[in-house]
Amino acid sequence: MAGSPPPGMIWIRDTPAGPGIASRLGILPGTYRKWRTRGIGPKTFQMGRRVVARIQVVDEWISQQEQAGS
């Protein structure tokens, strides 16, 4: 599917609107899909046939990982 996610949301893969979940986490989309099935990573949900996350949720998850690592 082409196009961009709704405002404030991101898909797993990059879009013309910007980086996707995987890029923000520095991993491959396939790795994020594996994480998702194991309950690892930022919360996502189905929007139609696409997996999406709120950008804010992804950024908060990254911040939590940074704090846990220090």
C-alpha positions as CSV (number, residue, x, y, z in Angstrom):
1,M,0.0,0.0,0.0
2,A,1.3,3.4,-0.9
3,G,0.8,6.7,0.9
4,S,1.3,8.1,4.3
5,P,-0.2,7.3,7.7
6,P,-2.6,9.7,9.4
7,P,-1.1,12.7,11.2
8,G,0.7,11.7,14.4
9,M,1.0,8.1,13.4
10,I,3.7,6.0,11.7
11,W,3.8,2.6,10.0
12,I,6.5,0.0,10.4
13,R,8.2,1.0,7.2
14,D,9.4,4.4,6.1
15,T,6.9,6.5,4.0
16,P,7.3,9.7,2.0
17,A,6.1,11.5,5.3
18,G,9.1,10.3,7.2
19,P,10.8,7.4,9.0
20,G,8.8,4.4,10.2
21,I,8.8,2.6,13.5
22,A,11.7,0.3,12.4
23,S,13.9,3.2,11.3
24,R,13.3,5.2,14.5
25,L,14.4,2.1,16.4
26,G,17.4,1.5,14.2
27,I,16.2,-2.0,13.2
28,L,14.8,-3.7,10.1
29,P,11.0,-3.9,9.6
30,G,11.2,-7.7,9.8
31,T,12.9,-7.5,13.2
32,Y,10.2,-5.2,14.5
33,R,7.5,-7.6,13.3
34,K,9.2,-10.4,15.2
35,W,9.4,-8.2,18.3
36,R,5.7,-7.3,17.9
37,T,4.7,-11.0,18.0
38,R,6.8,-11.4,21.2
39,G,5.3,-8.3,22.8
40,I,8.6,-6.3,22.6
41,G,8.8,-2.7,21.6
42,P,6.4,0.2,21.5
43,K,2.7,-0.5,21.5
44,T,1.2,-0.7,18.0
45,F,-2.3,-1.5,16.7
46,Q,-4.0,-2.5,13.5
47,M,-5.5,0.3,11.3
48,G,-7.2,-1.6,8.5
49,R,-4.5,-3.9,7.2
50,R,-1.6,-1.7,8.4
51,V,0.2,-1.8,11.7
52,V,0.5,1.7,13.1
53,A,1.8,3.4,16.3
54,R,1.5,6.9,17.6
55,I,4.8,8.8,17.1
56,Q,4.6,10.0,20.7
57,V,4.4,6.4,22.0
58,V,7.4,5.3,19.9
59,D,9.5,8.3,21.1
60,E,8.4,7.6,24.8
61,W,9.5,4.0,24.4
62,I,12.9,5.0,23.1
63,S,13.3,7.4,26.0
64,Q,12.4,4.6,28.5
65,Q,15.1,2.4,26.9
66,E,17.7,5.2,27.2
67,Q,16.8,5.7,30.9
68,A,16.9,2.0,31.6
69,G,20.4,1.8,30.0
70,S,21.9,4.5,32.1
